[in-house]
Amino acid sequence: MTATVVKAGEAVEAVKDGDTVLVGGFGMAGMPVQLIDALIEHGAGDLTIVSNNAGNGDTGLAALLAAGRVRKVVCSFPRQSDSWVFDGLYRAGKIELEVVPQGNLAERMRAAGAGIGAFFSPTAVGTPLAEGKETRTIDGREYVLEYPIRGDVALISAFRADRMGNLTYRKTARNFGPVMATAATVTIAQVSEIVEIGDIDPEVVVTPAIYVDRLVEVPR
């Protein structure tokens, strides 16, 4: 089985109104900007976006928010110096926010991909982020119960793919891509280049092809 190689516009047709979309990126590093631009043009709305940030500047995820397509953002860092789009929407009551500590964000998506029903984490104990959640003391330490985050679609960016869909990443751009790929029903990867099957050493594959459904080649 090989991944389907398509144009960005065709790839994002998988996104429907009301979907939960996992969007890779640590700030702009590893953000699938071309896929997001295609999603804006596609027109799906009422989306829940799960990402590390809530957009930077006026491009990528910030542009999707500015287009009014997002109902809720689940992220670790909603505010930074260039998050004026999200900041304005949130202050105007036009968007919902769920803040999730970064480690929990990654683990909740990893749990979804691994088939784990829930897990206990010490992060956020005693803070407003733990309010209303089940807690348990284990070996003298308090933990909070966290549930998996599953996506209908994941939009990620990788460095290289073969035509089967095996992915490698480049440095920091790797960030959430690997866990998001496992946690979504449909994974769409924007890659800098697509090579033939066998041209990537299996020992360096980070995301196996079984998790990747569609490839979009965007040369650097």
Secondary structure, 3 states (H helix, E strand, C coil): CCCEECCHHHHHHHCCCCCEEEECCECCECCCHHHHHHHHHHCCCCEEEECCECCECCECHHHHHHCCCEEEEEECECCCCCCHHHHHHHHCCCCEEEECCHHHHHHHHHHHHHCCCCEEECCCCCCHHHCCCCEEEECCEEEEEECCCCEEEEEEEEEEEECCCCEECCHHHHCCHHHHHHHEEEEEEEEEEEECCCCCCHHHCCECHHHCCEEEECCC
